[in-house]
Amino acid sequence: PLSELGQRQAEALGAALARRRIAAIYASPLQRAHRTAEIVAAATGVPLAAIEDLRELSLGEWEGCTVDEVRARPGDPYSCWVRDPVGGMPPGGEPLAEVQARVLRAITEIERAHPNGDDVLVVCHGGVISAYLAHCLSLPLSSIWRLMLFNCSIREVAPPRVLTINETTHLRGVAEPPGG
């Protein structure tokens, strides 16, 4: 589930986006991203739709493992994956080219739903966002972990142009405990 910090970040995102003209919100169906989108939808009054192709990349045999558990495997496969996410893919994991293809499919579907160029919000996951940004920035998929993405930060894209990455002014003070 969404942590207490995640809840506060989503509320801050919703407050920031309530001042913008957003026609629709699209989200991954996975729990944390979808809950974040629900919080923003409640703050903005904008309709929310889940899109399966926005789900996070599959880590195959690593699903449900902690980073420490994967690092403890022979050869520290986690470090290999961070250095080369294409060549060091988790066993049974989803190839990044397939992740990128499905997110591009999702974005095309969203664009078709808004032929007049409406602004929309897409709430999903770091791997999916990184694969999409790599496409927009013409970066090789092997370099996606070099893109630093903060939870509930805003990235603005006017496909295929990237306008902003990691806009976080709305998150100032959110990491502090309530009342502190």
Stockholm file with secondary structure:
# STOCKHOLM 1.0

chainA/1-180         PLSELGQRQAEALGAALARRRIAAIYASPLQRAHRTAEIVAAATGVPLAAIEDLRELSLGEWEGCTVDEVRARPGDPYSCWVRDPVGGMPPGGEPLAEVQARVLRAITEIERAHPNGDDVLVVCHGGVISAYLAHCLSLPLSSIWRLMLFNCSIREVAPPRVLTINETTHLRGVAEPPGG
#=GR chainA/1-180 SS CCCHHHHHHHHHHHHHHTTSCCCEEEECSSHHHHHHHHHHHHHHTCCEEECGGGSCCCCGGGTTCCHHHHHTSTTCHHHHHHHCTTTTCCTTCCCHHHHHHHHHHHHHHHHHHCTTCCCEEEECCHHHHHHHHHHHTTCCGGGGGGSCCCTTCEEEEETTEEEEEEECGGGTTTTSCTTC
#=GC SS_cons         CCCHHHHHHHHHHHHHHTTSCCCEEEECSSHHHHHHHHHHHHHHTCCEEECGGGSCCCCGGGTTCCHHHHHTSTTCHHHHHHHCTTTTCCTTCCCHHHHHHHHHHHHHHHHHHCTTCCCEEEECCHHHHHHHHHHHTTCCGGGGGGSCCCTTCEEEEETTEEEEEEECGGGTTTTSCTTC
//
